[in-house]
């Protein structure tokens, strides 16, 4: 295309699709804030908004699909961008690149195996944080959700839910011990949470609660239904959460308080459930703005990002 030619409507649409892809959640270590978008443009700021550095990461082949959020680990920023990369938080330099650590839509999680800090990716790769060496690969796969680490156990929620045990020592070629595998119904994008021996998660499109016994893999919330073909009664995993709409995608992961678990749909509904082995709905709240991500708590206040505004909800001073 020459300088005089106007870009086509298709090229403009493709350009706009990249601009809109700012799905990754910014992260902070308390003194710095790091941001990355789907173009690979990333930048670091202090808490007063002063830019510390800015750069482009050019590694991913499918930038439009990039959704994984970055993680601060000490003076490193871990980014899953085509592969797993560690950046120096102070100047943005690439410290190491684990080129064979495969990316998915989900975010890696940081864990310790013995005294060794590692990153566990949704693709089942375990990467040593000190130098980026891949210790093992393909132990499991989660398309969208972040692996859940609780002590020495790894829980993965997908259409096949799994529990695995981390080895006692971080070494090359190590293998995770599989404890159980459970089949689930539906699609899962919101990441799970763990409380008191139970795993809670929400099915993406039908807003169905799945409560799973972390020790056995038993799904405690199930629904009786009639098979449309055989007309026989069948059991499906999950229970529809009252007050939540059928979602295009329920991206927001559940969060917990001391007594309750909060679940969200993309229409702005929040269902408050009591923690425990049975489905017990307490109340439903509504924000007209919708809910665009996972809320979080600061003290006794909850911060919710809507499609147009950010809300702080709590008791007035």
Secondary structure by P-SEA (a helix, b strand, c coil): ccccccccaaaaaaaaaaaacccbbbbbcccbbbbbcccccccccccccccccccccccccccccccbbbbbcccbbbbbcccbbbbccccccccccccccccccbbbbbbbcccbbbbbccccccccccccccccccccccccccccccccbbbbbccccbbbbbccccccbbbbbbcbbbbbcccccbbbbbcccbbbbbccccbbbbbbccccccccbbbbbbcccccbbbbbcccccccccccccccbbbbbcccbbbbbcccbbbbbbccccbbbbcbbbbbccccccbbbbcccbbbbbcccccccccccc
